[in-house]
Amino acid sequence: MKLISQDLDKNGEGTVVLIPEESEDMWHAYNLIAEGDSVRSTTIRKVQTESSTGSSSSNRVRTTLTISVENIDFDTQACMLRLKGRNIEENQYVKMGAYHTLDLELNRKFSLKKHEWDSVSLERIDMACDPTKSADVAAVIMQEGLAHICLITSSMTLVRAKIDVNIPRKRKGFVQQHEKGLAKFYDNVMQAILRHVNFDVVKCVLIASPGFVKDQFYEYMFQTAVKTDNKVLLDNKPKFMLVHSSSGFKHSLQEVLQDPSVVNKISDTKAAGEVKILENFYTMLQCEPSKAFYGKKHVEAANAEQAVEILLISDNLFRCQDVKLRKEYVDLVDSVRDSGGEVRIFSSLHISGEQLEQLTGIAAILRFPMPELEEDTDEENE
């Protein structure tokens, strides 16, 4: 994301002009734009014109509109952002108050006006415009006949391809059929890697599976690469890493990212940091439950005593339509930082963010034990 201009007054009201440069920037824009904000961008509108003879014709014109956002729709797979709202600035093609849907496009600037830019929104802009993008990771999670090609960026896990091939079982006299099916499956996975993994950006490709599937696939892929003289695969061979997973389904990615050897390899990515902190929280919950709590009520009670060392919070909570509730979460984040605590905002599109969502979306690791909060929990359960 490129920041063109930022004009905010002392009350936090103002306008920011941004240009999304890659698909992940659309995710940042989705987290920035809220209902009630004003967005200005170019768009295409169908306009009907009537000639002097009374015949009418319609044509499409490109025009610049400013809408007050009423509805936000984000397509996670295509990384497209659609904003629906009423036109709030006079325009020769569109009446005041008329509804229009803006499609935010890559490499096309848009301006966003808010009545109040809070610390979470400003931090999101800093993160989106940070040129020192952390190393990106690709993962192939597979088992015999099933594979998922995933891209792990700093703020989301995208499943780029799912390969599902029916492989005949090994039976006496029919071994050839099984091997033919397996070769077809491996070839499909290899083609998907070449299609979806950009080796100029990706620093590490994880291949994970139960048993020896990963080893057999790795061997097949590089034997084929040598035969066909595939320079892309041969030049990037050191980037591949084989690890164990319990299955070929997407949820196995969490255990793969917790593997110590993987952590060392991708230590400079934000994704690894989030996984590590969530793992620490679960460990604390088992070993010292009076220093780990989740749920808004308990986290706020711990924060009132300045006990929060690390706050784990899902970005989903900042997208709630209730302005008062959103402000409470923003105030909590600011309060934890003011008292010297660390705040980690988890992406709800990330595998670790999905896990945090199951714990109400908010959790905290405390500086010191607070057994009185545990007693409150026990009383509520009773």
PADOMAR-158780 format. One record per residue (C-alpha): residue number from 1; x, y, z. Coordinates in steps of 0.05 Angstrom, whole numbers, plus 5000, padded with zeros to 4 digits. Example, Ala and Ser with C-alpha at 12.3 -4.5 7.8 and 13.67 -1.06 7.14 Angstrom:
REM residues 2
num:x:y:z
1:5246:4910:5156 .
2:5273:4979:5143 .
//
This chain:
REM residues 382
num:x:y:z
1:5000:5000:5000 .
2:5025:5069:4982 .
3:5007:5129:5026 .
4:4997:5191:4981 .
5:4974:5241:5034 .
6:4949:5244:5106 .
7:4910:5304:5130 .
8:4884:5297:5202 .
9:4865:5351:5252 .
10:4878:5350:5327 .
11:4811:5316:5341 .
12:4830:5258:5296 .
13:4782:5276:5239 .
14:4810:5278:5169 .
15:4825:5245:5102 .
16:4878:5195:5080 .
17:4894:5181:5006 .
18:4920:5110:4991 .
19:4938:5067:4931 .
20:4930:4991:4940 .
21:4988:4957:4904 .
22:4976:4883:4917 .
23:4917:4838:4935 .
24:4936:4837:5009 .
25:4926:4913:5011 .
26:4852:4901:4998 .
27:4849:4863:5064 .
28:4880:4924:5100 .
29:4829:4970:5065 .
30:4773:4924:5089 .
31:4798:4932:5160 .
32:4804:5008:5153 .
33:4737:5025:5122 .
34:4677:5025:5168 .
35:4603:5041:5157 .
36:4592:5116:5159 .
37:4660:5133:5129 .
38:4666:5172:5064 .
39:4704:5141:5006 .
40:4723:5178:4942 .
41:4747:5139:4881 .
42:4738:5133:4806 .
43:4684:5085:4781 .
44:4645:5066:4719 .
45:4571:5087:4716 .
46:4519:5069:4664 .
47:4488:5135:4639 .
48:4425:5142:4597 .
49:4422:5201:4548 .
50:4363:5226:4508 .
51:4374:5257:4440 .
52:4334:5316:4410 .
53:4291:5266:4371 .
54:4270:5231:4435 .
55:4310:5166:4426 .
56:4350:5145:4486 .
57:4417:5110:4489 .
58:4460:5085:4547 .
59:4535:5086:4552 .
60:4586:5073:4607 .
61:4627:5132:4633 .
62:4684:5136:4682 .
63:4671:5187:4736 .
64:4695:5204:4807 .
65:4645:5193:4863 .
66:4645:5204:4938 .
67:4599:5157:4976 .
68:4579:5150:5049 .
69:4592:5075:5062 .
70:4532:5034:5083 .
71:4554:4964:5064 .
72:4623:4931:5057 .
73:4633:4865:5021 .
74:4702:4831:5018 .
75:4716:4769:4975 .
76:4773:4733:5009 .
77:4792:4689:4950 .
78:4792:4742:4896 .
79:4815:4796:4946 .
80:4762:4845:4919 .
81:4729:4900:4960 .
82:4660:4927:4944 .
83:4630:4988:4979 .
84:4557:5006:4973 .
85:4530:5074:4995 .
86:4497:5139:4976 .
87:4530:5193:4934 .
88:4545:5254:4978 .
89:4578:5301:4928 .
90:4547:5334:4867 .
91:4563:5298:4803 .
92:4541:5309:4731 .
93:4522:5236:4721 .
94:4498:5215:4791 .
95:4445:5250:4833 .
96:4457:5268:4906 .
97:4433:5211:4951 .
98:4432:5160:4894 .
99:4460:5091:4911 .
100:4524:5067:4878 .
101:4572:5009:4889 .
102:4647:5026:4887 .
103:4696:4971:4869 .
104:4764:4987:4898 .
105:4817:4968:4846 .
106:4891:4954:4850 .
107:4937:5013:4831 .
108:4879:5062:4832 .
109:4879:5113:4888 .
110:4821:5124:4936 .
111:4812:5174:4993 .
112:4781:5154:5059 .
113:4751:5205:5107 .
114:4734:5188:5179 .
115:4704:5229:5235 .
116:4755:5198:5282 .
117:4819:5162:5265 .
118:4835:5120:5326 .
119:4902:5088:5343 .
120:4883:5020:5314 .
121:4866:5050:5246 .
122:4930:5091:5244 .
123:4971:5030:5263 .
124:4937:4991:5207 .
125:4960:5045:5157 .
126:5032:5041:5183 .
127:5031:4965:5177 .
128:5001:4966:5106 .
129:5051:5019:5082 .
130:5112:4987:5114 .
131:5161:4973:5057 .
132:5200:4922:5098 .
133:5149:4867:5083 .
134:5164:4805:5125 .
135:5185:4743:5087 .
136:5127:4706:5057 .
137:5117:4631:5061 .
138:5082:4580:5017 .
139:5058:4512:5044 .
140:5036:4448:5010 .
141:4995:4407:5060 .
142:4983:4338:5030 .
143:4963:4266:5040 .
144:4953:4212:4987 .
145:4901:4240:4937 .
146:4890:4307:4972 .
147:4933:4371:4974 .
148:4923:4444:4993 .
149:4970:4498:4965 .
150:4970:4556:5015 .
151:5004:4624:5015 .
152:5020:4651:5084 .
153:5028:4727:5082 .
154:5039:4773:5142 .
155:4964:4779:5153 .
156:4927:4721:5121 .
157:4929:4648:5100 .
158:4903:4640:5029 .
159:4885:4572:5000 .
160:4906:4581:4928 .
161:4889:4511:4903 .
162:4858:4446:4927 .
163:4878:4383:4889 .
164:4833:4322:4900 .
165:4850:4261:4858 .
166:4819:4192:4866 .
167:4878:4143:4869 .
168:4861:4068:4858 .
169:4880:4024:4917 .
170:4940:3978:4914 .
171:4913:3909:4896 .
172:4948:3846:4873 .
173:4959:3851:4798 .
174:4935:3924:4796 .
175:4996:3959:4825 .
176:5006:3996:4759 .
177:4938:4031:4765 .
178:4957:4056:4834 .
179:5025:4082:4811 .
180:4993:4116:4750 .
181:4942:4151:4795 .
182:4997:4173:4843 .
183:5039:4202:4786 .
184:4979:4241:4760 .
185:4966:4269:4831 .
186:5039:4289:4841 .
187:5040:4323:4772 .
188:4977:4363:4789 .
189:5008:4387:4855 .
190:5073:4406:4819 .
191:5035:4446:4766 .
192:4996:4481:4821 .
193:5061:4501:4857 .
194:5089:4530:4792 .
195:5024:4567:4779 .
196:5012:4597:4848 .
197:5080:4606:4882 .
198:5119:4667:4862 .
199:5191:4648:4878 .
200:5214:4720:4873 .
201:5174:4736:4936 .
202:5168:4670:4973 .
203:5228:4654:5017 .
204:5207:4585:5040 .
205:5161:4529:5014 .
206:5138:4479:5066 .
207:5117:4409:5042 .
208:5080:4373:5098 .
209:5045:4306:5100 .
210:5036:4244:5144 .
211:5084:4186:5129 .
212:5128:4187:5067 .
213:5081:4223:5018 .
214:5121:4288:5023 .
215:5187:4252:5010 .
216:5160:4213:4950 .
217:5129:4277:4921 .
218:5194:4317:4931 .
219:5233:4263:4896 .
220:5183:4260:4838 .
221:5181:4336:4830 .
222:5257:4344:4825 .
223:5266:4283:4780 .
224:5214:4314:4733 .
225:5248:4382:4739 .
226:5314:4351:4717 .
227:5281:4314:4659 .
228:5244:4376:4634 .
229:5300:4424:4653 .
230:5253:4466:4696 .
231:5299:4524:4717 .
232:5247:4554:4766 .
233:5245:4492:4810 .
234:5319:4474:4804 .
235:5342:4545:4822 .
236:5296:4547:4882 .
237:5310:4477:4909 .
238:5341:4504:4975 .
239:5275:4540:4992 .
240:5237:4473:4999 .
241:5230:4443:5068 .
242:5198:4376:5087 .
243:5159:4372:5152 .
244:5109:4325:5184 .
245:5034:4339:5189 .
246:4977:4295:5215 .
247:4935:4303:5151 .
248:4928:4339:5084 .
249:4874:4387:5109 .
250:4884:4462:5120 .
251:4877:4458:5197 .
252:4942:4417:5199 .
253:4979:4482:5180 .
254:4976:4504:5253 .
255:5018:4445:5278 .
256:5066:4453:5218 .
257:5079:4526:5237 .
258:5093:4505:5309 .
259:5148:4456:5289 .
260:5214:4483:5318 .
261:5253:4473:5253 .
262:5199:4511:5215 .
263:5200:4567:5267 .
264:5275:4576:5256 .
265:5266:4578:5181 .
266:5210:4630:5181 .
267:5229:4667:5244 .
268:5226:4735:5210 .
269:5153:4729:5190 .
270:5095:4760:5229 .
271:5057:4695:5221 .
272:5109:4656:5261 .
273:5106:4709:5317 .
274:5030:4703:5324 .
275:5033:4627:5325 .
276:5087:4628:5379 .
277:5048:4677:5424 .
278:4984:4636:5418 .
279:5024:4573:5435 .
280:5052:4609:5497 .
281:4981:4628:5517 .
282:4956:4556:5513 .
283:5017:4532:5553 .
284:5004:4584:5606 .
285:4930:4565:5609 .
286:4950:4493:5625 .
287:5009:4505:5672 .
288:4991:4572:5706 .
289:4917:4585:5693 .
290:4916:4645:5740 .
291:4962:4682:5691 .
292:4922:4669:5627 .
293:4851:4693:5614 .
294:4804:4703:5555 .
295:4739:4739:5545 .
296:4726:4815:5548 .
297:4703:4817:5620 .
298:4764:4781:5650 .
299:4815:4817:5606 .
300:4786:4885:5625 .
301:4788:4866:5699 .
302:4861:4846:5692 .
303:4877:4910:5655 .
304:4845:4952:5710 .
305:4900:4924:5756 .
306:4953:4938:5701 .
307:4967:4864:5700 .
308:4965:4852:5624 .
309:5034:4835:5596 .
310:5011:4812:5526 .
311:4942:4826:5497 .
312:4919:4780:5441 .
313:4861:4810:5401 .
314:4827:4792:5335 .
315:4820:4846:5282 .
316:4748:4820:5274 .
317:4729:4857:5338 .
318:4748:4924:5308 .
319:4700:4912:5249 .
320:4638:4909:5294 .
321:4582:4957:5273 .
322:4571:4980:5345 .
323:4613:5044:5349 .
324:4611:5044:5426 .
325:4636:4972:5430 .
326:4691:4985:5379 .
327:4714:5045:5420 .
328:4717:5001:5483 .
329:4765:4953:5447 .
330:4807:5011:5421 .
331:4810:5042:5491 .
332:4831:4974:5519 .
333:4888:4969:5467 .
334:4912:5040:5484 .
335:4907:5027:5559 .
336:4949:4963:5555 .
337:5002:5000:5515 .
338:5002:5059:5564 .
339:5016:5011:5622 .
340:5076:4980:5585 .
341:5041:4919:5557 .
342:5049:4889:5488 .
343:4989:4885:5440 .
344:4984:4833:5384 .
345:4928:4843:5334 .
346:4913:4776:5301 .
347:4886:4772:5230 .
348:4820:4733:5228 .
349:4842:4705:5160 .
350:4904:4674:5191 .
351:4903:4603:5220 .
352:4924:4630:5288 .
353:4870:4684:5284 .
354:4817:4631:5271 .
355:4839:4595:5335 .
356:4836:4660:5375 .
357:4765:4671:5349 .
358:4745:4606:5384 .
359:4769:4639:5450 .
360:4721:4698:5441 .
361:4773:4736:5400 .
362:4807:4768:5460 .
363:4857:4738:5510 .
364:4914:4761:5555 .
365:4978:4735:5587 .
366:4987:4769:5654 .
367:5049:4796:5690 .
368:5028:4766:5756 .
369:4976:4713:5778 .
370:4905:4737:5792 .
371:4870:4678:5826 .
372:4810:4722:5843 .
373:4792:4723:5769 .
374:4793:4647:5768 .
375:4744:4646:5826 .
376:4697:4693:5788 .
377:4699:4644:5729 .
378:4683:4585:5775 .
379:4624:4622:5806 .
380:4596:4638:5737 .
381:4603:4565:5715 .
382:4565:4543:5777 .
//
